[in-house]
Structure formats: structure tokens, C-alpha cells
Amino acid sequence: MPHPLTTYHNVIPCDALSTCSPHKNPPQALTHTLNPYVTLSRHQWAQLRGDTPLTITESEAVHLQSFNDPLSLDEVISVYLPLARLLSLYVQATQDLAGATQRFLADDKKTKQVPYIIGIAGSVAAGKSTTARLLQALLARGQGTPRVDLVTTDGFLYPNTTLENLGLMDRKGFPESYNLQALLNFLADVKSGAPSVTAPVYSHLYYDIVPDTFITVEQPDILIVEGLNVLQPARLPKNGDSIPFVSDFFDISIYVDASEATLKEWYITRFLGLRETTFNNPNSYFHTFTSLSEISARAIARDIWERINAVNLRENILPTRQRASLILHKDDSHRVQHVALRRL
């Protein structure tokens, strides 16, 4: 009988091991030795909830879910309550470690507590926003009712006018379409304990940055940062200079995962649904799509996925999955079926 804490078998590609044929799996012992993850089934993970209380109602769960990303109370109980418990334990451990460091340095001054930062990554249509909002609600209602803020990296996209001037409108969401320096400055200020830090606001209705509008972050206990490329590493300089990654500021990172075929179907379904709702707003950037037939709209959604989102997924997002501390893998019904947790 296999051990209940099985390993995440996709960590090491077969061709990375000299002892492995490209048509065979790596030797089991070698896979186990090098694999940094412990993978649990949905049932195994659900058993780790402990005494974490359910603090949201079914109607609140519906309110927190994104369009075409259904969220049931069973999903909250089985997947997100254990995750909230784990995060609460990690936050407390990090605070204890900060205190130990202060004692080691014989620092008599009271060290100001800096936010515990959670990064959430994954493809377009994977359900990152639902995960981020739900964790914000659960953690904020946890022991001690910590203050939990949420920021999406959409706000750090360059404005459309800048993207157009740079010829990057069809690369929106790719790493080069973000004002990386502004995002790094924001995270550095938050992590240093700055009393007040602002972040730009993005409108999905206008498909652009909202001018002169900002979110203010004021020393929260926990900050959740959600975005496509938050685990993307920077190109390391040959001279050894310090080049920070966005993920350097994270205390833990979560990757919301699903197969590419599933993500494609979710994106197309969401696109068609938005065509009947948000796109109907005359101010919507995509308002012209409402006049198309369903067949034409589906073809456009498929084209956008293949030309932009699928390319970004393959080149930039999916390769960062194994940098995450924890991976939530969903099936085609949006239910998390496996959780991979990086070993400490």
C-alpha cells in the first residue's frame, strides 16, 4: 500500500535524468529523492482542516467567486479551510522567527511587524481571483482577525496607450507588458513596513488602467498579491548585481493549476458569458463583440486564446509552476483534486 503522502510526479522531466529513457518514467527512488513536493488527494487534504471553523455562508461564497468559476461550500470546506489553517500556522511561525532574529541581534527596539505576503499565480481563467478573494475572507476572520489586503498585478500593467506605442497590445499579460519596477517598488515598500503604499487600479470594463485612481495599503498583517506572472524570475546578471524577483517578497506562493485543454474551454465559456453580461455595457472595451453571432464570438475567443493566452501560458506561466510553495490542481469541473505542498 503506498504511503498516503505521495509525491508530485511531474517535478522532474524524464530527459533531465541521465538514467532515464524519454519513453520511461524516472526510477522511483530517484524521483522520490529529488522531488520537493508532497502531494495529497482531495480527501487527504480535507482531513487536515483541524478545528478551523467555517466562517462564510453559501451566499458569500457565490459572491466571492469569479465569473464561470463556481465555488461551493464543499469546496471551501474540503480545500480552502485546510489551506487557511496552514497559512495561519505559517504566519505565526514567521512572526516567531522575526522575534527570534530580534533576540539574536540583541535589538532592544521593538521591531515593527511587516506584512506576511502570499503570492497567487496561474493562467488566465484558472480561478486565481476566486482563490485570492476567498483566502482574504477566511484569513481575515481567523484567530485575532488580522487585517488582510488584496492587490492584483493587473494594476501594474502599462496603460493601453503605452502598450500601443510599444507594439505590445497583443502581448498584454506577458512579462514585458508590466511596469515591473513599479511593482517591485510597491512590494519593497510594503515589506519594509512603510505606513502607507499605493497601487494603481485596473478596470476590466475599460480594459485599461484607471487614471489617478489607487488602492492604499496601510501595514496589513497579511497581503495577498495575485497575478499571472508573479513567479517569473528575472534574468540573472553576470556581474552578480542584485536583481530582485517579485517572488523574493513572498513568504509563500500558490499556483492554481489545470490542464491547458481545460483552461482553454474555461476561457471560451467565460468569454461567451461575458458577451451576454459585462460586454453589453456600452462603455466596455469589448462592447463590439455583442453584435457577433455565437459562432463568430466563439471563433474570436479561440483565436485570442491560441495567439495570446496559450502562448503566455506555455512560455511564461506554466514554467513557473514548480517555483510555487503549493499547487492547487483542478479538474474540468473547477474542483481541486490534488494539492502539492513543497517540503520545507
QUIUR-V204628 format. One record per residue. RES is the residue in one letter. NEAR is the number of other ideal C-beta (glycine too) atoms within 12 Angstrom. Layout:
# QUIUR-V204628
{{RES | NEAR} {RES | NEAR}}
This chain:
# QUIUR-V204628
{{M | 4} {P | 12} {H | 11} {P | 15} {L | 22} {T | 23} {T | 30} {Y | 31} {H | 23} {N | 24} {V | 28} {I | 26} {P | 16} {C | 20} {D | 14} {A | 16} {L | 20} {S | 12} {T | 17} {C | 19} {S | 12} {P | 12} {H | 8} {K | 14} {N | 21} {P | 27} {P | 17} {Q | 18} {A | 13} {L | 21} {T | 27} {H | 24} {T | 15} {L | 23} {N | 25} {P | 24} {Y | 32} {V | 28} {T | 34} {L | 32} {S | 25} {R | 26} {H | 17} {Q | 25} {W | 35} {A | 27} {Q | 20} {L | 28} {R | 24} {G | 16} {D | 13} {T | 29} {P | 17} {L | 26} {T | 22} {I | 32} {T | 14} {E | 18} {S | 11} {E | 20} {A | 29} {V | 21} {H | 15} {L | 30} {Q | 28} {S | 31} {F | 26} {N | 30} {D | 36} {P | 25} {L | 37} {S | 23} {L | 23} {D | 20} {E | 36} {V | 37} {I | 30} {S | 29} {V | 45} {Y | 46} {L | 35} {P | 34} {L | 41} {A | 40} {R | 29} {L | 34} {L | 40} {S | 35} {L | 23} {Y | 29} {V | 34} {Q | 23} {A | 18} {T | 25} {Q | 24} {D | 15} {L | 17} {A | 24} {G | 17} {A | 14} {T | 14} {Q | 18} {R | 13} {F | 11} {L | 12} {A | 8} {D | 14} {D | 8} {K | 8} {K | 10} {T | 19} {K | 15} {Q | 23} {V | 28} {P | 39} {Y | 36} {I | 39} {I | 45} {G | 44} {I | 46} {A | 45} {G | 42} {S | 40} {V | 41} {A | 41} {A | 42} {G | 45} {K | 43} {S | 34} {T | 38} {T | 44} {A | 41} {R | 32} {L | 46} {L | 48} {Q | 35} {A | 31} {L | 40} {L | 42} {A | 27} {R | 24} {G | 32} {Q | 21} {G | 15} {T | 16} {P | 29} {R | 23} {V | 33} {D | 34} {L | 36} {V | 40} {T | 37} {T | 40} {D | 37} {G | 31} {F | 36} {L | 39} {Y | 33} {P | 30} {N | 22} {T | 14} {T | 20} {L | 24} {E | 16} {N | 11} {L | 20} {G | 13} {L | 23} {M | 25} {D | 20} {R | 25} {K | 34} {G | 38} {F | 29} {P | 32} {E | 23} {S | 34} {Y | 37} {N | 27} {L | 28} {Q | 16} {A | 25} {L | 38} {L | 27} {N | 22} {F | 37} {L | 35} {A | 22} {D | 25} {V | 37} {K | 28} {S | 19} {G | 22} {A | 22} {P | 16} {S | 17} {V | 29} {T | 23} {A | 35} {P | 30} {V | 24} {Y | 34} {S | 23} {H | 27} {L | 20} {Y | 22} {Y | 26} {D | 28} {I | 29} {V | 21} {P | 14} {D | 9} {T | 16} {F | 20} {I | 26} {T | 20} {V | 32} {E | 19} {Q | 24} {P | 34} {D | 33} {I | 42} {L | 43} {I | 44} {V | 47} {E | 42} {G | 46} {L | 42} {N | 44} {V | 44} {L | 39} {Q | 35} {P | 20} {A | 20} {R | 11} {L | 12} {P | 10} {K | 7} {N | 7} {G | 7} {D | 10} {S | 12} {I | 17} {P | 21} {F | 26} {V | 41} {S | 32} {D | 23} {F | 30} {F | 35} {D | 32} {I | 37} {S | 38} {I | 48} {Y | 45} {V | 47} {D | 37} {A | 36} {S | 20} {E | 26} {A | 17} {T | 26} {L | 37} {K | 30} {E | 24} {W | 37} {Y | 36} {I | 30} {T | 27} {R | 35} {F | 35} {L | 30} {G | 25} {L | 29} {R | 30} {E | 21} {T | 20} {T | 27} {F | 29} {N | 18} {N | 20} {P | 13} {N | 15} {S | 22} {Y | 22} {F | 30} {H | 20} {T | 15} {F | 29} {T | 24} {S | 14} {L | 20} {S | 13} {E | 19} {I | 11} {S | 18} {A | 27} {R | 24} {A | 18} {I | 27} {A | 35} {R | 22} {D | 19} {I | 28} {W | 31} {E | 21} {R | 18} {I | 30} {N | 36} {A | 27} {V | 22} {N | 35} {L | 34} {R | 20} {E | 21} {N | 31} {I | 38} {L | 33} {P | 21} {T | 32} {R | 34} {Q | 28} {R | 30} {A | 37} {S | 33} {L | 45} {I | 40} {L | 44} {H | 36} {K | 34} {D | 22} {D | 17} {S | 20} {H | 33} {R | 28} {V | 43} {Q | 28} {H | 31} {V | 39} {A | 35} {L | 34} {R | 26} {R | 18} {L | 13}}
